[in-house]
Structure formats: structure tokens, C-alpha cells
């Protein structure tokens, strides 16, 4: 994140030095883009779940049996900061073949690839239309 901010500052100051001025709208837009990109990178890093401990490699399945940990699975999620990649544990029941992503439920992204913040934004836009 620091690298992206420093690169932007270098570009802004170089352009300002060359032109003897600044286009405020262009600077605002560049800052917003850079901070969104940095925020999305931070969210991607934050949501890289680790494999569960050996005593947490089974979950109850709705069918009454146990779902076994199968590995980490990656999922793209559109957030208000941009596209984020979430890597989370996947469990599968050998009996009914139903898969589970507990982290998706925790993050409120089960059965969707948009974050709660994006869903709220879509609702506001939909209501306005």
C-alpha cells in the first residue's frame, strides 16, 4: 500500500513541478483510484484464511453426518474498494455431497460474489431508478 501511495505522490509532484499547477479533479480521482486499489489489496490479504487446525477439520452437515475439510478455495468478490480474492476453507459431506464454506456465511457472501457494501449500493441505485 505504501508503494502505491508513494508512486502516486511522485507522479503528482512531478506533474505539478512540470506544469506549475495541479488539476484538482485529476488529483482527487487519482487518489481515490489509488486508495481503492490499496484497500482492495489489503482486503485480499486480510481474507486469506488458513487451513483449519486438525481438530476443526470436520463440520456437522445438515444431513446429520460430518463434512470433511477438502482444502482452501478461492473466490472473487466485488467490494466497494474493488475486486478482492477470498481464500477460504471448503468442507464436503461424503454422504450427501453438499459443500460448505463457513467463511462465506461469516462474511455474508454465501451464494454471491458481491460484498454487503456493494449490495447496499446496488439497492440505493435501484431505488433511485
C-alpha positions, 0 to 999 in steps of 0.5 A: 500500500505504501508503494502505491501511495508513494508512486502516486505522490511522485507522479503528482509532484512531478506533474505539478513541478512540470506544469506549475499547477495541479488539476484538482479533479485529476488529483482527487480521482487519482487518489481515490483510484489509488486508495481503492486499489490499496484497500482492495489489496489489503482486503485480499490479504486480510481474507486469506484464511488458513487451513483449519487446525486438525481438530476443526477439520470436520463440520456437522452437515445438515444431513446429520453426518460430518463434512470433511475439510477438502482444502482452501478455495478461492473466490472473487468478490466485488467490494466497494474498494474493488475486486478482492480474492477470498481464500477460504476453507471448503468442507464436503459431506461424503454422504450427501455431497453438499459443500460448505464454506463457513467463511462465506456465511461469516462474511455474508457472501454465501451464494454471491460474489458481491460484498454487503457494501456493494449490495447496499449500493446496488439497492440505493441505485435501484431505488433511485431508478 
